[in-house]
């Protein structure tokens, strides 16, 4: 995971923070996976294996679409800046 990540658990609230960076798609996918899929400790091994395979596939899908969403948002912001004649800022963002 990118940046320094800290988790603080207070009751049923889990807080994820980073230092000098946003959350990576991988980190966000893990957070989503924690909410979407849970494996019980007393689940039969065969079912747990199937659930883990499902999680791996879902994680890959989430990362792919989160990366696509970030790219699309960046494209939209660059277009907005260019329309506002802020080409220098748009060029700097394009290089990020």
mmCIF file as gemmi writes it, N, C-alpha and C atoms, coordinates in Angstrom:
data_model
loop_
_atom_site.group_PDB
_atom_site.id
_atom_site.type_symbol
_atom_site.label_atom_id
_atom_site.label_alt_id
_atom_site.label_comp_id
_atom_site.label_asym_id
_atom_site.label_entity_id
_atom_site.label_seq_id
_atom_site.pdbx_PDB_ins_code
_atom_site.Cartn_x
_atom_site.Cartn_y
_atom_site.Cartn_z
_atom_site.occupancy
_atom_site.B_iso_or_equiv
_atom_site.pdbx_formal_charge
_atom_site.auth_seq_id
_atom_site.auth_asym_id
_atom_site.pdbx_PDB_model_num
ATOM 1 N N . UNK Axp A 1 ? 0.844 -1.18 0 1 0 ? 1 A 1
ATOM 2 C CA . UNK Axp A 1 ? 0 0 0 1 0 ? 1 A 1
ATOM 3 C C . UNK Axp A 1 ? 0.885 1.237 0 1 0 ? 1 A 1
ATOM 4 N N . UNK Axp A 2 ? 0.43 2.258 -0.675 1 0 ? 2 A 1
ATOM 5 C CA . UNK Axp A 2 ? 1.219 3.462 -0.773 1 0 ? 2 A 1
ATOM 6 C C . UNK Axp A 2 ? 1.04 4.307 0.478 1 0 ? 2 A 1
ATOM 7 N N . UNK Axp A 3 ? 2.087 5.039 0.849 1 0 ? 3 A 1
ATOM 8 C CA . UNK Axp A 3 ? 2.014 5.919 1.996 1 0 ? 3 A 1
ATOM 9 C C . UNK Axp A 3 ? 2 5.138 3.295 1 0 ? 3 A 1
ATOM 10 N N . UNK Axp A 4 ? 2.005 5.861 4.365 1 0 ? 4 A 1
ATOM 11 C CA . UNK Axp A 4 ? 1.948 5.251 5.684 1 0 ? 4 A 1
ATOM 12 C C . UNK Axp A 4 ? 0.489 5.071 6.045 1 0 ? 4 A 1
ATOM 13 N N . UNK Axp A 5 ? 0.075 3.859 6.239 1 0 ? 5 A 1
ATOM 14 C CA . UNK Axp A 5 ? -1.332 3.585 6.523 1 0 ? 5 A 1
ATOM 15 C C . UNK Axp A 5 ? -1.479 3.217 7.996 1 0 ? 5 A 1
ATOM 16 N N . UNK Axp A 6 ? -2.439 3.826 8.634 1 0 ? 6 A 1
ATOM 17 C CA . UNK Axp A 6 ? -2.746 3.546 10.03 1 0 ? 6 A 1
ATOM 18 C C . UNK Axp A 6 ? -4.202 3.172 10.121 1 0 ? 6 A 1
ATOM 19 N N . UNK Axp A 7 ? -4.503 2.212 10.969 1 0 ? 7 A 1
ATOM 20 C CA . UNK Axp A 7 ? -5.897 1.839 11.172 1 0 ? 7 A 1
ATOM 21 C C . UNK Axp A 7 ? -6.215 1.992 12.654 1 0 ? 7 A 1
ATOM 22 N N . UNK Axp A 8 ? -7.301 2.657 12.929 1 0 ? 8 A 1
ATOM 23 C CA . UNK Axp A 8 ? -7.749 2.864 14.292 1 0 ? 8 A 1
ATOM 24 C C . UNK Axp A 8 ? -9.143 2.277 14.397 1 0 ? 8 A 1
ATOM 25 N N . UNK Axp A 9 ? -9.354 1.369 15.316 1 0 ? 9 A 1
ATOM 26 C CA . UNK Axp A 9 ? -10.668 0.76 15.471 1 0 ? 9 A 1
ATOM 27 C C . UNK Axp A 9 ? -11.328 1.326 16.725 1 0 ? 9 A 1
ATOM 28 N N . UNK Axp A 10 ? -12.497 1.912 16.531 1 0 ? 10 A 1
ATOM 29 C CA . UNK Axp A 10 ? -13.243 2.492 17.639 1 0 ? 10 A 1
ATOM 30 C C . UNK Axp A 10 ? -14.674 1.982 17.529 1 0 ? 10 A 1
ATOM 31 N N . UNK Axp A 11 ? -15.016 1.001 18.333 1 0 ? 11 A 1
ATOM 32 C CA . UNK Axp A 11 ? -16.344 0.413 18.218 1 0 ? 11 A 1
ATOM 33 C C . UNK Axp A 11 ? -16.45 -0.313 16.903 1 0 ? 11 A 1
ATOM 34 N N . UNK Axp A 12 ? -17.427 0.068 16.072 1 0 ? 12 A 1
ATOM 35 C CA . UNK Axp A 12 ? -17.586 -0.578 14.777 1 0 ? 12 A 1
ATOM 36 C C . UNK Axp A 12 ? -17.058 0.292 13.637 1 0 ? 12 A 1
ATOM 37 N N . UNK Axp A 13 ? -16.286 1.313 13.968 1 0 ? 13 A 1
ATOM 38 C CA . UNK Axp A 13 ? -15.741 2.216 12.964 1 0 ? 13 A 1
ATOM 39 C C . UNK Axp A 13 ? -14.274 1.885 12.743 1 0 ? 13 A 1
ATOM 40 N N . UNK Axp A 14 ? -13.877 1.744 11.476 1 0 ? 14 A 1
ATOM 41 C CA . UNK Axp A 14 ? -12.488 1.487 11.127 1 0 ? 14 A 1
ATOM 42 C C . UNK Axp A 14 ? -12.02 2.649 10.261 1 0 ? 14 A 1
ATOM 43 N N . UNK Axp A 15 ? -10.947 3.308 10.678 1 0 ? 15 A 1
ATOM 44 C CA . UNK Axp A 15 ? -10.445 4.483 9.971 1 0 ? 15 A 1
ATOM 45 C C . UNK Axp A 15 ? -9.13 4.126 9.291 1 0 ? 15 A 1
ATOM 46 N N . UNK Axp A 16 ? -9.026 4.424 8 1 0 ? 16 A 1
ATOM 47 C CA . UNK Axp A 16 ? -7.806 4.202 7.233 1 0 ? 16 A 1
ATOM 48 C C . UNK Axp A 16 ? -7.26 5.574 6.842 1 0 ? 16 A 1
ATOM 49 N N . UNK Axp A 17 ? -6 5.83 7.154 1 0 ? 17 A 1
ATOM 50 C CA . UNK Axp A 17 ? -5.396 7.101 6.776 1 0 ? 17 A 1
ATOM 51 C C . UNK Axp A 17 ? -4.093 6.841 6.038 1 0 ? 17 A 1
ATOM 52 N N . UNK Axp A 18 ? -3.655 7.837 5.28 1 0 ? 18 A 1
ATOM 53 C CA . UNK Axp A 18 ? -2.359 7.791 4.621 1 0 ? 18 A 1
ATOM 54 C C . UNK Axp A 18 ? -1.642 9.094 4.925 1 0 ? 18 A 1
ATOM 55 N N . UNK Axp A 19 ? -0.358 9.092 4.656 1 0 ? 19 A 1
ATOM 56 C CA . UNK Axp A 19 ? 0.43 10.295 4.888 1 0 ? 19 A 1
ATOM 57 C C . UNK Axp A 19 ? 0.993 10.779 3.557 1 0 ? 19 A 1
ATOM 58 N N . UNK Axp A 20 ? 0.649 12.005 3.183 1 0 ? 20 A 1
ATOM 59 C CA . UNK Axp A 20 ? 1.145 12.628 1.955 1 0 ? 20 A 1
ATOM 60 C C . UNK Axp A 20 ? 0.769 11.865 0.687 1 0 ? 20 A 1
ATOM 61 N N . UNK Axp A 21 ? -0.34 11.185 0.69 1 0 ? 21 A 1
ATOM 62 C CA . UNK Axp A 21 ? -0.764 10.423 -0.475 1 0 ? 21 A 1
ATOM 63 C C . UNK Axp A 21 ? -2.215 10.009 -0.285 1 0 ? 21 A 1
ATOM 64 N N . UNK Axp A 22 ? -2.906 9.78 -1.376 1 0 ? 22 A 1
ATOM 65 C CA . UNK Axp A 22 ? -4.257 9.242 -1.293 1 0 ? 22 A 1
ATOM 66 C C . UNK Axp A 22 ? -4.193 7.729 -1.226 1 0 ? 22 A 1
ATOM 67 N N . UNK Axp A 23 ? -5.329 7.108 -1.075 1 0 ? 23 A 1
ATOM 68 C CA . UNK Axp A 23 ? -5.385 5.642 -1.037 1 0 ? 23 A 1
ATOM 69 C C . UNK Axp A 23 ? -5.203 5.085 -2.454 1 0 ? 23 A 1
ATOM 70 N N . UNK Axp A 24 ? -4.426 4.039 -2.572 1 0 ? 24 A 1
ATOM 71 C CA . UNK Axp A 24 ? -4.249 3.368 -3.856 1 0 ? 24 A 1
ATOM 72 C C . UNK Axp A 24 ? -5.512 2.569 -4.184 1 0 ? 24 A 1
ATOM 73 N N . UNK Axp A 25 ? -5.634 2.199 -5.441 1 0 ? 25 A 1
ATOM 74 C CA . UNK Axp A 25 ? -6.762 1.358 -5.849 1 0 ? 25 A 1
ATOM 75 C C . UNK Axp A 25 ? -6.738 0.034 -5.099 1 0 ? 25 A 1
ATOM 76 N N . UNK Axp A 26 ? -5.531 -0.496 -4.878 1 0 ? 26 A 1
ATOM 77 C CA . UNK Axp A 26 ? -5.397 -1.754 -4.146 1 0 ? 26 A 1
ATOM 78 C C . UNK Axp A 26 ? -5.897 -1.617 -2.709 1 0 ? 26 A 1
ATOM 79 N N . UNK Axp A 27 ? -5.536 -0.517 -2.052 1 0 ? 27 A 1
ATOM 80 C CA . UNK Axp A 27 ? -5.98 -0.299 -0.674 1 0 ? 27 A 1
ATOM 81 C C . UNK Axp A 27 ? -7.501 -0.128 -0.618 1 0 ? 27 A 1
ATOM 82 N N . UNK Axp A 28 ? -8.044 0.623 -1.571 1 0 ? 28 A 1
ATOM 83 C CA . UNK Axp A 28 ? -9.499 0.821 -1.611 1 0 ? 28 A 1
ATOM 84 C C . UNK Axp A 28 ? -10.219 -0.492 -1.891 1 0 ? 28 A 1
ATOM 85 N N . UNK Axp A 29 ? -9.653 -1.313 -2.766 1 0 ? 29 A 1
ATOM 86 C CA . UNK Axp A 29 ? -10.256 -2.619 -3.06 1 0 ? 29 A 1
ATOM 87 C C . UNK Axp A 29 ? -10.28 -3.487 -1.805 1 0 ? 29 A 1
ATOM 88 N N . UNK Axp A 30 ? -9.206 -3.467 -1.026 1 0 ? 30 A 1
ATOM 89 C CA . UNK Axp A 30 ? -9.17 -4.241 0.219 1 0 ? 30 A 1
ATOM 90 C C . UNK Axp A 30 ? -10.237 -3.749 1.199 1 0 ? 30 A 1
ATOM 91 N N . UNK Axp A 31 ? -10.401 -2.429 1.29 1 0 ? 31 A 1
ATOM 92 C CA . UNK Axp A 31 ? -11.43 -1.876 2.17 1 0 ? 31 A 1
ATOM 93 C C . UNK Axp A 31 ? -12.809 -2.334 1.719 1 0 ? 31 A 1
ATOM 94 N N . UNK Axp A 32 ? -13.046 -2.298 0.406 1 0 ? 32 A 1
ATOM 95 C CA . UNK Axp A 32 ? -14.334 -2.746 -0.13 1 0 ? 32 A 1
ATOM 96 C C . UNK Axp A 32 ? -14.531 -4.23 0.133 1 0 ? 32 A 1
ATOM 97 N N . UNK Axp A 33 ? -13.48 -5.02 -0.066 1 0 ? 33 A 1
ATOM 98 C CA . UNK Axp A 33 ? -13.573 -6.466 0.141 1 0 ? 33 A 1
ATOM 99 C C . UNK Axp A 33 ? -13.947 -6.784 1.588 1 0 ? 33 A 1
ATOM 100 N N . UNK Axp A 34 ? -13.414 -6.013 2.528 1 0 ? 34 A 1
ATOM 101 C CA . UNK Axp A 34 ? -13.751 -6.233 3.936 1 0 ? 34 A 1
ATOM 102 C C . UNK Axp A 34 ? -15.242 -6.03 4.202 1 0 ? 34 A 1
ATOM 103 N N . UNK Axp A 35 ? -15.882 -5.185 3.399 1 0 ? 35 A 1
ATOM 104 C CA . UNK Axp A 35 ? -17.315 -4.925 3.554 1 0 ? 35 A 1
ATOM 105 C C . UNK Axp A 35 ? -18.176 -5.908 2.752 1 0 ? 35 A 1
ATOM 106 N N . UNK Axp A 36 ? -17.648 -6.384 1.628 1 0 ? 36 A 1
ATOM 107 C CA . UNK Axp A 36 ? -18.435 -7.223 0.727 1 0 ? 36 A 1
ATOM 108 C C . UNK Axp A 36 ? -18.414 -8.689 1.116 1 0 ? 36 A 1
ATOM 109 N N . UNK Axp A 37 ? -17.227 -9.213 1.451 1 0 ? 37 A 1
ATOM 110 C CA . UNK Axp A 37 ? -17.065 -10.657 1.667 1 0 ? 37 A 1
ATOM 111 C C . UNK Axp A 37 ? -16.398 -10.912 3.015 1 0 ? 37 A 1
ATOM 112 N N . UNK Axp A 38 ? -17.009 -11.771 3.783 1 0 ? 38 A 1
ATOM 113 C CA . UNK Axp A 38 ? -16.438 -12.182 5.066 1 0 ? 38 A 1
ATOM 114 C C . UNK Axp A 38 ? -16.432 -13.703 5.13 1 0 ? 38 A 1
ATOM 115 N N . UNK Axp A 39 ? -15.363 -14.259 5.675 1 0 ? 39 A 1
ATOM 116 C CA . UNK Axp A 39 ? -15.252 -15.71 5.801 1 0 ? 39 A 1
ATOM 117 C C . UNK Axp A 39 ? -15.328 -16.073 7.277 1 0 ? 39 A 1
ATOM 118 N N . UNK Axp A 40 ? -16.28 -16.919 7.609 1 0 ? 40 A 1
ATOM 119 C CA . UNK Axp A 40 ? -16.45 -17.378 8.978 1 0 ? 40 A 1
ATOM 120 C C . UNK Axp A 40 ? -15.339 -18.359 9.331 1 0 ? 40 A 1
ATOM 121 N N . UNK Axp A 41 ? -14.891 -18.316 10.573 1 0 ? 41 A 1
ATOM 122 C CA . UNK Axp A 41 ? -13.85 -19.22 11.037 1 0 ? 41 A 1
ATOM 123 C C . UNK Axp A 41 ? -14.264 -20.679 11.035 1 0 ? 41 A 1
ATOM 124 N N . UNK Axp A 42 ? -15.556 -20.944 11.131 1 0 ? 42 A 1
ATOM 125 C CA . UNK Axp A 42 ? -16.024 -22.333 11.156 1 0 ? 42 A 1
ATOM 126 C C . UNK Axp A 42 ? -16.582 -22.796 9.807 1 0 ? 42 A 1
ATOM 127 N N . UNK Axp A 43 ? -16.276 -22.052 8.748 1 0 ? 43 A 1
ATOM 128 C CA . UNK Axp A 43 ? -16.728 -22.409 7.411 1 0 ? 43 A 1
ATOM 129 C C . UNK Axp A 43 ? -15.938 -23.631 6.919 1 0 ? 43 A 1
ATOM 130 N N . UNK Axp A 44 ? -16.602 -24.575 6.273 1 0 ? 44 A 1
ATOM 131 C CA . UNK Axp A 44 ? -15.881 -25.728 5.717 1 0 ? 44 A 1
ATOM 132 C C . UNK Axp A 44 ? -14.781 -25.29 4.751 1 0 ? 44 A 1
ATOM 133 N N . UNK Axp A 45 ? -13.671 -25.983 4.778 1 0 ? 45 A 1
ATOM 134 C CA . UNK Axp A 45 ? -12.486 -25.627 3.986 1 0 ? 45 A 1
ATOM 135 C C . UNK Axp A 45 ? -12.805 -25.457 2.499 1 0 ? 45 A 1
ATOM 136 N N . UNK Axp A 46 ? -13.608 -26.355 1.927 1 0 ? 46 A 1
ATOM 137 C CA . UNK Axp A 46 ? -13.926 -26.296 0.505 1 0 ? 46 A 1
ATOM 138 C C . UNK Axp A 46 ? -14.662 -25 0.151 1 0 ? 46 A 1
ATOM 139 N N . UNK Axp A 47 ? -15.578 -24.616 1.017 1 0 ? 47 A 1
ATOM 140 C CA . UNK Axp A 47 ? -16.343 -23.383 0.777 1 0 ? 47 A 1
ATOM 141 C C . UNK Axp A 47 ? -15.444 -22.17 0.97 1 0 ? 47 A 1
ATOM 142 N N . UNK Axp A 48 ? -14.595 -22.201 1.993 1 0 ? 48 A 1
ATOM 143 C CA . UNK Axp A 48 ? -13.658 -21.094 2.227 1 0 ? 48 A 1
ATOM 144 C C . UNK Axp A 48 ? -12.736 -20.909 1.025 1 0 ? 48 A 1
ATOM 145 N N . UNK Axp A 49 ? -12.285 -22.011 0.416 1 0 ? 49 A 1
ATOM 146 C CA . UNK Axp A 49 ? -11.436 -21.921 -0.77 1 0 ? 49 A 1
ATOM 147 C C . UNK Axp A 49 ? -12.176 -21.26 -1.925 1 0 ? 49 A 1
ATOM 148 N N . UNK Axp A 50 ? -13.45 -21.605 -2.092 1 0 ? 50 A 1
ATOM 149 C CA . UNK Axp A 50 ? -14.26 -20.997 -3.151 1 0 ? 50 A 1
ATOM 150 C C . UNK Axp A 50 ? -14.455 -19.503 -2.89 1 0 ? 50 A 1
ATOM 151 N N . UNK Axp A 51 ? -14.705 -19.169 -1.642 1 0 ? 51 A 1
ATOM 152 C CA . UNK Axp A 51 ? -14.902 -17.758 -1.285 1 0 ? 51 A 1
ATOM 153 C C . UNK Axp A 51 ? -13.618 -16.981 -1.531 1 0 ? 51 A 1
ATOM 154 N N . UNK Axp A 52 ? -12.471 -17.557 -1.186 1 0 ? 52 A 1
ATOM 155 C CA . UNK Axp A 52 ? -11.196 -16.871 -1.418 1 0 ? 52 A 1
ATOM 156 C C . UNK Axp A 52 ? -10.934 -16.675 -2.907 1 0 ? 52 A 1
ATOM 157 N N . UNK Axp A 53 ? -11.28 -17.658 -3.733 1 0 ? 53 A 1
ATOM 158 C CA . UNK Axp A 53 ? -11.128 -17.517 -5.188 1 0 ? 53 A 1
ATOM 159 C C . UNK Axp A 53 ? -12.041 -16.406 -5.7 1 0 ? 53 A 1
ATOM 160 N N . UNK Axp A 54 ? -13.268 -16.341 -5.183 1 0 ? 54 A 1
ATOM 161 C CA . UNK Axp A 54 ? -14.213 -15.295 -5.55 1 0 ? 54 A 1
ATOM 162 C C . UNK Axp A 54 ? -13.649 -13.922 -5.154 1 0 ? 54 A 1
ATOM 163 N N . UNK Axp A 55 ? -13.098 -13.834 -3.943 1 0 ? 55 A 1
ATOM 164 C CA . UNK Axp A 55 ? -12.525 -12.576 -3.464 1 0 ? 55 A 1
ATOM 165 C C . UNK Axp A 55 ? -11.382 -12.117 -4.364 1 0 ? 55 A 1
ATOM 166 N N . UNK Axp A 56 ? -10.516 -13.048 -4.766 1 0 ? 56 A 1
ATOM 167 C CA . UNK Axp A 56 ? -9.389 -12.69 -5.624 1 0 ? 56 A 1
ATOM 168 C C . UNK Axp A 56 ? -9.88 -12.126 -6.956 1 0 ? 56 A 1
ATOM 169 N N . UNK Axp A 57 ? -10.891 -12.77 -7.529 1 0 ? 57 A 1
ATOM 170 C CA . UNK Axp A 57 ? -11.45 -12.301 -8.793 1 0 ? 57 A 1
ATOM 171 C C . UNK Axp A 57 ? -12.123 -10.941 -8.62 1 0 ? 57 A 1
ATOM 172 N N . UNK Axp A 58 ? -12.907 -10.796 -7.579 1 0 ? 58 A 1
ATOM 173 C CA . UNK Axp A 58 ? -13.6 -9.533 -7.322 1 0 ? 58 A 1
ATOM 174 C C . UNK Axp A 58 ? -12.599 -8.415 -7.052 1 0 ? 58 A 1
ATOM 175 N N . UNK Axp A 59 ? -11.535 -8.699 -6.316 1 0 ? 59 A 1
ATOM 176 C CA . UNK Axp A 59 ? -10.498 -7.702 -6.023 1 0 ? 59 A 1
ATOM 177 C C . UNK Axp A 59 ? -9.906 -7.172 -7.332 1 0 ? 59 A 1
ATOM 178 N N . UNK Axp A 60 ? -9.586 -8.069 -8.255 1 0 ? 60 A 1
ATOM 179 C CA . UNK Axp A 60 ? -9.021 -7.654 -9.546 1 0 ? 60 A 1
ATOM 180 C C . UNK Axp A 60 ? -9.99 -6.771 -10.319 1 0 ? 60 A 1
ATOM 181 N N . UNK Axp A 61 ? -11.25 -7.124 -10.298 1 0 ? 61 A 1
ATOM 182 C CA . UNK Axp A 61 ? -12.27 -6.334 -10.991 1 0 ? 61 A 1
ATOM 183 C C . UNK Axp A 61 ? -12.391 -4.95 -10.358 1 0 ? 61 A 1
ATOM 184 N N . UNK Axp A 62 ? -12.433 -4.89 -9.039 1 0 ? 62 A 1
ATOM 185 C CA . UNK Axp A 62 ? -12.537 -3.603 -8.346 1 0 ? 62 A 1
ATOM 186 C C . UNK Axp A 62 ? -11.343 -2.709 -8.66 1 0 ? 62 A 1
ATOM 187 N N . UNK Axp A 63 ? -10.137 -3.263 -8.626 1 0 ? 63 A 1
ATOM 188 C CA . UNK Axp A 63 ? -8.934 -2.475 -8.914 1 0 ? 63 A 1
ATOM 189 C C . UNK Axp A 63 ? -8.978 -1.937 -10.34 1 0 ? 63 A 1
ATOM 190 N N . UNK Axp A 64 ? -9.356 -2.792 -11.291 1 0 ? 64 A 1
ATOM 191 C CA . UNK Axp A 64 ? -9.434 -2.362 -12.688 1 0 ? 64 A 1
ATOM 192 C C . UNK Axp A 64 ? -10.378 -1.169 -12.843 1 0 ? 64 A 1
ATOM 193 N N . UNK Axp A 65 ? -11.575 -1.264 -12.271 1 0 ? 65 A 1
ATOM 194 C CA . UNK Axp A 65 ? -12.552 -0.194 -12.448 1 0 ? 65 A 1
ATOM 195 C C . UNK Axp A 65 ? -12.236 1.04 -11.601 1 0 ? 65 A 1
ATOM 196 N N . UNK Axp A 66 ? -11.584 0.879 -10.479 1 0 ? 66 A 1
ATOM 197 C CA . UNK Axp A 66 ? -11.159 2.056 -9.705 1 0 ? 66 A 1
ATOM 198 C C . UNK Axp A 66 ? -10.082 2.818 -10.469 1 0 ? 66 A 1
ATOM 199 N N . UNK Axp A 67 ? -9.133 2.092 -11.077 1 0 ? 67 A 1
ATOM 200 C CA . UNK Axp A 67 ? -8.118 2.747 -11.898 1 0 ? 67 A 1
ATOM 201 C C . UNK Axp A 67 ? -8.759 3.462 -13.085 1 0 ? 67 A 1
ATOM 202 N N . UNK Axp A 68 ? -9.743 2.818 -13.717 1 0 ? 68 A 1
ATOM 203 C CA . UNK Axp A 68 ? -10.45 3.439 -14.842 1 0 ? 68 A 1
ATOM 204 C C . UNK Axp A 68 ? -11.193 4.694 -14.394 1 0 ? 68 A 1
ATOM 205 N N . UNK Axp A 69 ? -11.809 4.643 -13.219 1 0 ? 69 A 1
ATOM 206 C CA . UNK Axp A 69 ? -12.541 5.806 -12.702 1 0 ? 69 A 1
ATOM 207 C C . UNK Axp A 69 ? -11.58 6.966 -12.423 1 0 ? 69 A 1
ATOM 208 N N . UNK Axp A 70 ? -10.422 6.651 -11.84 1 0 ? 70 A 1
ATOM 209 C CA . UNK Axp A 70 ? -9.434 7.711 -11.574 1 0 ? 70 A 1
ATOM 210 C C . UNK Axp A 70 ? -8.961 8.352 -12.875 1 0 ? 70 A 1
ATOM 211 N N . UNK Axp A 71 ? -8.699 7.533 -13.881 1 0 ? 71 A 1
ATOM 212 C CA . UNK Axp A 71 ? -8.248 8.047 -15.174 1 0 ? 71 A 1
ATOM 213 C C . UNK Axp A 71 ? -9.326 8.905 -15.827 1 0 ? 71 A 1
ATOM 214 N N . UNK Axp A 72 ? -10.565 8.451 -15.761 1 0 ? 72 A 1
ATOM 215 C CA . UNK Axp A 72 ? -11.676 9.196 -16.342 1 0 ? 72 A 1
ATOM 216 C C . UNK Axp A 72 ? -11.867 10.537 -15.628 1 0 ? 72 A 1
ATOM 217 N N . UNK Axp A 73 ? -11.779 10.526 -14.32 1 0 ? 73 A 1
ATOM 218 C CA . UNK Axp A 73 ? -11.927 11.769 -13.549 1 0 ? 73 A 1
ATOM 219 C C . UNK Axp A 73 ? -10.816 12.754 -13.903 1 0 ? 73 A 1
ATOM 220 N N . UNK Axp A 74 ? -9.588 12.247 -14.031 1 0 ? 74 A 1
ATOM 221 C CA . UNK Axp A 74 ? -8.465 13.097 -14.405 1 0 ? 74 A 1
ATOM 222 C C . UNK Axp A 74 ? -8.694 13.714 -15.782 1 0 ? 74 A 1
ATOM 223 N N . UNK Axp A 75 ? -9.182 12.921 -16.724 1 0 ? 75 A 1
ATOM 224 C CA . UNK Axp A 75 ? -9.48 13.411 -18.072 1 0 ? 75 A 1
ATOM 225 C C . UNK Axp A 75 ? -10.539 14.511 -18.024 1 0 ? 75 A 1
ATOM 226 N N . UNK Axp A 76 ? -11.56 14.318 -17.2 1 0 ? 76 A 1
ATOM 227 C CA . UNK Axp A 76 ? -12.631 15.322 -17.068 1 0 ? 76 A 1
ATOM 228 C C . UNK Axp A 76 ? -12.091 16.62 -16.48 1 0 ? 76 A 1
ATOM 229 N N . UNK Axp A 77 ? -11.227 16.52 -15.486 1 0 ? 77 A 1
ATOM 230 C CA . UNK Axp A 77 ? -10.658 17.721 -14.854 1 0 ? 77 A 1
ATOM 231 C C . UNK Axp A 77 ? -9.76 18.457 -15.845 1 0 ? 77 A 1
ATOM 232 N N . UNK Axp A 78 ? -8.941 17.718 -16.593 1 0 ? 78 A 1
ATOM 233 C CA . UNK Axp A 78 ? -8.074 18.346 -17.599 1 0 ? 78 A 1
ATOM 234 C C . UNK Axp A 78 ? -8.92 19.072 -18.634 1 0 ? 78 A 1
ATOM 235 N N . UNK Axp A 79 ? -9.992 18.45 -19.112 1 0 ? 79 A 1
ATOM 236 C CA . UNK Axp A 79 ? -10.876 19.088 -20.103 1 0 ? 79 A 1
ATOM 237 C C . UNK Axp A 79 ? -11.497 20.359 -19.525 1 0 ? 79 A 1
ATOM 238 N N . UNK Axp A 80 ? -11.909 20.3 -18.263 1 0 ? 80 A 1
ATOM 239 C CA . UNK Axp A 80 ? -12.489 21.478 -17.609 1 0 ? 80 A 1
ATOM 240 C C . UNK Axp A 80 ? -11.459 22.605 -17.538 1 0 ? 80 A 1
ATOM 241 N N . UNK Axp A 81 ? -10.229 22.276 -17.137 1 0 ? 81 A 1
ATOM 242 C CA . UNK Axp A 81 ? -9.172 23.293 -17.028 1 0 ? 81 A 1
ATOM 243 C C . UNK Axp A 81 ? -8.842 23.898 -18.387 1 0 ? 81 A 1
ATOM 244 N N . UNK Axp A 82 ? -8.787 23.058 -19.425 1 0 ? 82 A 1
ATOM 245 C CA . UNK Axp A 82 ? -8.503 23.585 -20.763 1 0 ? 82 A 1
ATOM 246 C C . UNK Axp A 82 ? -9.62 24.495 -21.252 1 0 ? 82 A 1
ATOM 247 N N . UNK Axp A 83 ? -10.86 24.123 -20.952 1 0 ? 83 A 1
ATOM 248 C CA . UNK Axp A 83 ? -12.003 24.964 -21.34 1 0 ? 83 A 1
ATOM 249 C C . UNK Axp A 83 ? -11.948 26.313 -20.617 1 0 ? 83 A 1
ATOM 250 N N . UNK Axp A 84 ? -11.411 26.294 -19.397 1 0 ? 84 A 1
ATOM 251 C CA . UNK Axp A 84 ? -11.27 27.531 -18.62 1 0 ? 84 A 1
ATOM 252 C C . UNK Axp A 84 ? -9.963 28.252 -18.945 1 0 ? 84 A 1
ATOM 253 N N . UNK Axp A 85 ? -9.279 27.778 -19.994 1 0 ? 85 A 1
ATOM 254 C CA . UNK Axp A 85 ? -8.009 28.351 -20.449 1 0 ? 85 A 1
ATOM 255 C C . UNK Axp A 85 ? -6.927 28.307 -19.376 1 0 ? 85 A 1
ATOM 256 N N . UNK Axp A 86 ? -6.931 27.265 -18.592 1 0 ? 86 A 1
ATOM 257 C CA . UNK Axp A 86 ? -5.9 27.021 -17.572 1 0 ? 86 A 1
ATOM 258 C C . UNK Axp A 86 ? -4.972 25.914 -18.086 1 0 ? 86 A 1
ATOM 259 N N . UNK Axp A 87 ? -4.344 26.178 -19.24 1 0 ? 87 A 1
ATOM 260 C CA . UNK Axp A 87 ? -3.544 25.151 -19.914 1 0 ? 87 A 1
ATOM 261 C C . UNK Axp A 87 ? -2.316 24.724 -19.108 1 0 ? 87 A 1
ATOM 262 N N . UNK Axp A 88 ? -1.681 25.643 -18.399 1 0 ? 88 A 1
ATOM 263 C CA . UNK Axp A 88 ? -0.5 25.3 -17.597 1 0 ? 88 A 1
ATOM 264 C C . UNK Axp A 88 ? -0.854 24.272 -16.522 1 0 ? 88 A 1
ATOM 265 N N . UNK Axp A 89 ? -1.942 24.527 -15.813 1 0 ? 89 A 1
ATOM 266 C CA . UNK Axp A 89 ? -2.39 23.581 -14.762 1 0 ? 89 A 1
ATOM 267 C C . UNK Axp A 89 ? -2.804 22.264 -15.402 1 0 ? 89 A 1
ATOM 268 N N . UNK Axp A 90 ? -3.501 22.33 -16.532 1 0 ? 90 A 1
ATOM 269 C CA . UNK Axp A 90 ? -3.926 21.115 -17.231 1 0 ? 90 A 1
ATOM 270 C C . UNK Axp A 90 ? -2.705 20.3 -17.644 1 0 ? 90 A 1
ATOM 271 N N . UNK Axp A 91 ? -1.674 20.94 -18.143 1 0 ? 91 A 1
ATOM 272 C CA . UNK Axp A 91 ? -0.447 20.233 -18.538 1 0 ? 91 A 1
ATOM 273 C C . UNK Axp A 91 ? 0.249 19.606 -17.335 1 0 ? 91 A 1
ATOM 274 N N . UNK Axp A 92 ? 0.271 20.318 -16.223 1 0 ? 92 A 1
ATOM 275 C CA . UNK Axp A 92 ? 0.882 19.761 -15.021 1 0 ? 92 A 1
ATOM 276 C C . UNK Axp A 92 ? 0.112 18.537 -14.549 1 0 ? 92 A 1
ATOM 277 N N . UNK Axp A 93 ? -1.195 18.616 -14.569 1 0 ? 93 A 1
ATOM 278 C CA . UNK Axp A 93 ? -2.033 17.47 -14.167 1 0 ? 93 A 1
ATOM 279 C C . UNK Axp A 93 ? -1.839 16.303 -15.131 1 0 ? 93 A 1
ATOM 280 N N . UNK Axp A 94 ? -1.728 16.595 -16.404 1 0 ? 94 A 1
ATOM 281 C CA . UNK Axp A 94 ? -1.528 15.551 -17.41 1 0 ? 94 A 1
ATOM 282 C C . UNK Axp A 94 ? -0.224 14.782 -17.14 1 0 ? 94 A 1
ATOM 283 N N . UNK Axp A 95 ? 0.8 15.472 -16.636 1 0 ? 95 A 1
ATOM 284 C CA . UNK Axp A 95 ? 2.093 14.83 -16.351 1 0 ? 95 A 1
ATOM 285 C C . UNK Axp A 95 ? 2.102 14.028 -15.065 1 0 ? 95 A 1
ATOM 286 N N . UNK Axp A 96 ? 1.078 14.147 -14.26 1 0 ? 96 A 1
ATOM 287 C CA . UNK Axp A 96 ? 1.021 13.392 -12.985 1 0 ? 96 A 1
ATOM 288 C C . UNK Axp A 96 ? 0.77 11.923 -13.237 1 0 ? 96 A 1
